[in-house]
């Protein structure tokens, strides 16, 4: 991390985020936000390439909160992704967006503790 960038205190990172926008179909998912953020930050610190591109902590947030301004309070996914896919603007629906971000990340980062195909780790059956 380069000098001059604001440091995000751990207690400013929400411990969990409840994703309930699709609760009519699924029980809300309680996402371990702080744990994931800290794991990503730890991985970034062990990579010279990541350290070169992610010189401040908020840049790491933009990996998940893509197309959002750098902020400690990014907009919710549902502010851009609706209940249906928007083919004209190449925007997946909300369910596809969540799964695309989460599953793709788990696969690319080779996360073994929660497999990308282990649905009940994130979703209780309704």
Phi and psi restraints in degrees (value plus and minus 20) as a CYANA .aco file:
   2 UNK   PHI    -101.5   -61.5
   2 UNK   PSI     130.3   170.3
   3 UNK   PHI     -85.5   -45.5
   3 UNK   PSI     131.4   171.4
   4 UNK   PHI      75.9   115.9
   4 UNK   PSI     -35.3     4.7
   5 UNK   PHI    -108.6   -68.6
   5 UNK   PSI     122.2   162.2
   6 UNK   PHI     -87.1   -47.1
   6 UNK   PSI     121.1   161.1
   7 UNK   PHI    -111.4   -71.4
   7 UNK   PSI     112.8   152.8
   8 UNK   PHI    -111.1   -71.1
   8 UNK   PSI      96.8   136.8
   9 UNK   PHI     -88.0   -48.0
   9 UNK   PSI     122.4   162.4
  10 UNK   PHI     -75.4   -35.4
  10 UNK   PSI     -57.8   -17.8
  11 UNK   PHI     -92.3   -52.3
  11 UNK   PSI     -28.4    11.6
  12 UNK   PHI    -104.9   -64.9
  12 UNK   PSI     -34.2     5.8
  13 UNK   PHI    -108.1   -68.1
  13 UNK   PSI      99.6   139.6
  14 UNK   PHI     -75.4   -35.4
  14 UNK   PSI     113.6   153.6
  15 UNK   PHI     -83.7   -43.7
  15 UNK   PSI     -67.0   -27.0
  16 UNK   PHI    -153.7  -113.7
  16 UNK   PSI     137.1   177.1
  17 UNK   PHI    -149.9  -109.9
  17 UNK   PSI     104.5   144.5
  18 UNK   PHI    -111.1   -71.1
  18 UNK   PSI     101.3   141.3
  19 UNK   PHI    -120.3   -80.3
  19 UNK   PSI      87.0   127.0
  20 UNK   PHI    -143.5  -103.5
  20 UNK   PSI     -13.4    26.6
  21 UNK   PHI     -79.8   -39.8
  21 UNK   PSI     -47.7    -7.7
  22 UNK   PHI    -127.8   -87.8
  22 UNK   PSI       6.2    46.2
  23 UNK   PHI     -87.1   -47.1
  23 UNK   PSI     -33.7     6.3
  24 UNK   PHI     -91.2   -51.2
  24 UNK   PSI     -43.4    -3.4
  25 UNK   PHI    -122.8   -82.8
  25 UNK   PSI     -53.2   -13.2
  26 UNK   PHI    -156.3  -116.3
  26 UNK   PSI     134.8   174.8
  27 UNK   PHI     -86.5   -46.5
  27 UNK   PSI     128.9   168.9
  28 UNK   PHI     -75.6   -35.6
  28 UNK   PSI     125.2   165.2
  29 UNK   PHI    -118.4   -78.4
  29 UNK   PSI     108.7   148.7
  30 UNK   PHI    -117.7   -77.7
  30 UNK   PSI      85.7   125.7
  31 UNK   PHI    -107.8   -67.8
  31 UNK   PSI     104.8   144.8
  32 UNK   PHI     -96.6   -56.6
  32 UNK   PSI      50.8    90.8
  33 UNK   PHI     -74.6   -34.6
  33 UNK   PSI     -74.2   -34.2
  34 UNK   PHI     -80.8   -40.8
  34 UNK   PSI     -62.9   -22.9
  35 UNK   PHI     -79.6   -39.6
  35 UNK   PSI     -63.5   -23.5
  36 UNK   PHI     -88.0   -48.0
  36 UNK   PSI     -64.6   -24.6
  37 UNK   PHI     -79.3   -39.3
  37 UNK   PSI     -65.8   -25.8
  38 UNK   PHI     -86.4   -46.4
  38 UNK   PSI     -56.3   -16.3
  39 UNK   PHI     -85.8   -45.8
  39 UNK   PSI     -61.1   -21.1
  40 UNK   PHI     -85.8   -45.8
  40 UNK   PSI     -63.0   -23.0
  41 UNK   PHI     -82.2   -42.2
  41 UNK   PSI     -59.8   -19.8
  42 UNK   PHI     -84.0   -44.0
  42 UNK   PSI     -63.7   -23.7
  43 UNK   PHI     -84.0   -44.0
  43 UNK   PSI     -59.8   -19.8
  44 UNK   PHI     -84.1   -44.1
  44 UNK   PSI     -56.9   -16.9
  45 UNK   PHI     -87.3   -47.3
  45 UNK   PSI     -43.4    -3.4
  46 UNK   PHI    -111.6   -71.6
  46 UNK   PSI     -15.0    25.0
  47 UNK   PHI    -141.8  -101.8
  47 UNK   PSI     100.4   140.4
  48 UNK   PHI     -81.9   -41.9
  48 UNK   PSI     -57.3   -17.3
  49 UNK   PHI     -85.6   -45.6
  49 UNK   PSI     -66.3   -26.3
  50 UNK   PHI     -81.8   -41.8
  50 UNK   PSI     -61.4   -21.4
  51 UNK   PHI     -83.4   -43.4
  51 UNK   PSI     -52.7   -12.7
  52 UNK   PHI     -89.3   -49.3
  52 UNK   PSI     -58.0   -18.0
  53 UNK   PHI    -109.9   -69.9
  53 UNK   PSI     -49.3    -9.3
  54 UNK   PHI    -129.2   -89.2
  54 UNK   PSI      54.6    94.6
  55 UNK   PHI    -100.6   -60.6
  55 UNK   PSI     -34.3     5.7
  56 UNK   PHI    -152.5  -112.5
  56 UNK   PSI     137.4   177.4
  57 UNK   PHI     -83.1   -43.1
  57 UNK   PSI     -55.0   -15.0
  58 UNK   PHI     -87.4   -47.4
  58 UNK   PSI     -43.4    -3.4
  59 UNK   PHI     -83.6   -43.6
  59 UNK   PSI     -54.4   -14.4
  60 UNK   PHI     -81.8   -41.8
  60 UNK   PSI     -55.4   -15.4
  61 UNK   PHI     -81.4   -41.4
  61 UNK   PSI     -51.4   -11.4
  62 UNK   PHI     -91.3   -51.3
  62 UNK   PSI     -30.9     9.1
  63 UNK   PHI     -85.0   -45.0
  63 UNK   PSI     -61.9   -21.9
  64 UNK   PHI    -110.7   -70.7
  64 UNK   PSI     -63.8   -23.8
  65 UNK   PHI    -109.4   -69.4
  65 UNK   PSI      40.7    80.7
  66 UNK   PHI     -86.6   -46.6
  66 UNK   PSI     134.4   174.4
  67 UNK   PHI      39.6    79.6
  67 UNK   PSI      -0.3    39.7
  68 UNK   PHI    -130.3   -90.3
  68 UNK   PSI     132.0   172.0
  69 UNK   PHI     -88.6   -48.6
  69 UNK   PSI     134.6   174.6
  70 UNK   PHI     -82.3   -42.3
  70 UNK   PSI      99.6   139.6
  71 UNK   PHI    -182.8  -142.8
  71 UNK   PSI     131.6   171.6
  72 UNK   PHI    -100.5   -60.5
  72 UNK   PSI     -28.4    11.6
  73 UNK   PHI    -152.6  -112.6
  73 UNK   PSI      50.6    90.6
  74 UNK   PHI     -88.2   -48.2
  74 UNK   PSI     138.2   178.2
  75 UNK   PHI     -86.0   -46.0
  75 UNK   PSI     136.7   176.7
  76 UNK   PHI     -90.1   -50.1
  76 UNK   PSI     132.9   172.9
  77 UNK   PHI     -75.5   -35.5
  77 UNK   PSI     -57.3   -17.3
  78 UNK   PHI     -87.1   -47.1
  78 UNK   PSI     -31.4     8.6
  79 UNK   PHI     -91.9   -51.9
  79 UNK   PSI     -40.0     0.0
  80 UNK   PHI    -137.1   -97.1
  80 UNK   PSI     -52.2   -12.2
  81 UNK   PHI    -123.6   -83.6
  81 UNK   PSI     106.5   146.5
  82 UNK   PHI    -118.3   -78.3
  82 UNK   PSI    -189.4  -149.4
  83 UNK   PHI     -94.5   -54.5
  83 UNK   PSI     -37.8     2.2
  84 UNK   PHI    -146.1  -106.1
  84 UNK   PSI     134.6   174.6
  85 UNK   PHI     -88.9   -48.9
  85 UNK   PSI     116.7   156.7
  86 UNK   PHI    -123.0   -83.0
  86 UNK   PSI      68.1   108.1
  87 UNK   PHI     -83.1   -43.1
  87 UNK   PSI     -56.1   -16.1
  88 UNK   PHI     -81.1   -41.1
  88 UNK   PSI     -53.1   -13.1
  89 UNK   PHI    -129.9   -89.9
  89 UNK   PSI      -8.2    31.8
  90 UNK   PHI      35.6    75.6
  90 UNK   PSI      21.9    61.9
  91 UNK   PHI    -132.7   -92.7
  91 UNK   PSI      99.4   139.4
  92 UNK   PHI     -88.1   -48.1
  92 UNK   PSI     138.2   178.2
  93 UNK   PHI     -87.1   -47.1
  93 UNK   PSI     152.2   192.2
  94 UNK   PHI     -79.5   -39.5
  94 UNK   PSI     -64.8   -24.8
  95 UNK   PHI     -81.0   -41.0
  95 UNK   PSI     -65.5   -25.5
  96 UNK   PHI     -84.4   -44.4
  96 UNK   PSI     -57.4   -17.4
  97 UNK   PHI     -84.6   -44.6
  97 UNK   PSI     -67.7   -27.7
  98 UNK   PHI     -78.2   -38.2
  98 UNK   PSI     -72.1   -32.1
  99 UNK   PHI     -84.0   -44.0
  99 UNK   PSI     -59.3   -19.3
 100 UNK   PHI     -80.2   -40.2
 100 UNK   PSI     -64.7   -24.7
 101 UNK   PHI     -88.0   -48.0
 101 UNK   PSI     -71.1   -31.1
 102 UNK   PHI     -90.1   -50.1
 102 UNK   PSI     -72.8   -32.8
 103 UNK   PHI     -85.2   -45.2
 103 UNK   PSI     -64.5   -24.5
 104 UNK   PHI     -80.8   -40.8
 104 UNK   PSI     -62.0   -22.0
 105 UNK   PHI     -83.5   -43.5
 105 UNK   PSI     -67.0   -27.0
 106 UNK   PHI     -78.4   -38.4
 106 UNK   PSI     -59.9   -19.9
 107 UNK   PHI     -90.2   -50.2
 107 UNK   PSI     -67.1   -27.1
 108 UNK   PHI     -86.4   -46.4
 108 UNK   PSI     -55.4   -15.4
 109 UNK   PHI    -111.3   -71.3
 109 UNK   PSI     -16.9    23.1
 110 UNK   PHI      33.0    73.0
 110 UNK   PSI      27.5    67.5
 111 UNK   PHI     -92.4   -52.4
 111 UNK   PSI     102.0   142.0
 112 UNK   PHI    -119.2   -79.2
 112 UNK   PSI     -43.9    -3.9
 113 UNK   PHI     -90.6   -50.6
 113 UNK   PSI     -53.3   -13.3
 114 UNK   PHI    -151.5  -111.5
 114 UNK   PSI      84.8   124.8
 115 UNK   PHI     -88.9   -48.9
 115 UNK   PSI     126.2   166.2
 116 UNK   PHI     -82.1   -42.1
 116 UNK   PSI     -40.7    -0.7
 117 UNK   PHI    -118.9   -78.9
 117 UNK   PSI     -16.1    23.9
 118 UNK   PHI    -112.1   -72.1
 118 UNK   PSI      56.2    96.2
 119 UNK   PHI     -77.0   -37.0
 119 UNK   PSI     -60.3   -20.3
 120 UNK   PHI     -91.0   -51.0
 120 UNK   PSI     -28.7    11.3
 121 UNK   PHI     -88.6   -48.6
 121 UNK   PSI     -48.8    -8.8
 122 UNK   PHI    -129.3   -89.3
 122 UNK   PSI     -48.6    -8.6
 123 UNK   PHI    -144.4  -104.4
 123 UNK   PSI     101.4   141.4
 124 UNK   PHI     -98.9   -58.9
 124 UNK   PSI     121.5   161.5
 125 UNK   PHI     -87.9   -47.9
 125 UNK   PSI     118.5   158.5
